[in-house]
Every structure is written in structure tokens, then in C-alpha cells.
């Protein structure tokens, strides 16, 4: 019940961001050449809008947990863990494209990933 409430709350908080996103750039008639720009727009939207919004939310939650711990080492540790995990997740989200390209280069791939 608690997890369902949290997911619902996050979904409602992100709804205005999702509704205002212009992901599909083609007009009323889309063609195959519009697939690549749409994928790039989806990735950019996720990276720039969702990751940042969720990071701010979880950094706030972690900070509140630390402040409300009242000297409890367990709650203080939980708050720190939330903050550190959020920062690591945000760094991974922003570096994901570069990490994938570098791994493919190390494996010897000459495939051009860019659209």
C-alpha cells in the first residue's frame, strides 16, 4: 500500500512535465526517417527532465530524513544512503551514452550509434 501511494504521488508530480514534452516532432504523417529524431528526443527528455526532477525529489527526501532523524543513527544512515544513491544514479544517467559508446569501442565495434 505504501509503495503504491509513493508511485502514485511521483506520477502525479511528474504529470505536468510529461504532458508538456514535445517528443514526437513529425506532423500528422510520420515516416521512417522520423524514428531516429524521436528516439533522440525521448532520451533527451528522460535525461534532462525526468532524471533531474526525480533527483531533486529524492535529494529532498534524503535531506528531510537526515534532518528528521533526531539523532537516530539508523535514520541518519538511511538519509545519507538516499542522497548518495541519488547522486550516483544521476551521474550514471548522464554518462550512460558515453559509457555505452566506450564499451562498444573497447569491444572493437565500428558501428556508428549517432543518428
Buried (B, 14 or more C-beta within 10 A) or exposed (E): EEEEEEEEEBEEEBEEEEEEBEBEEEEEEEEEEBEEBBEBBEEEBBBEBBBBBBBEBBBEBBEEBBEEBEEEEEBBEBBBEBBEEBBEBBEEBEEBEEEEBEEEEEEEEEEEEEE
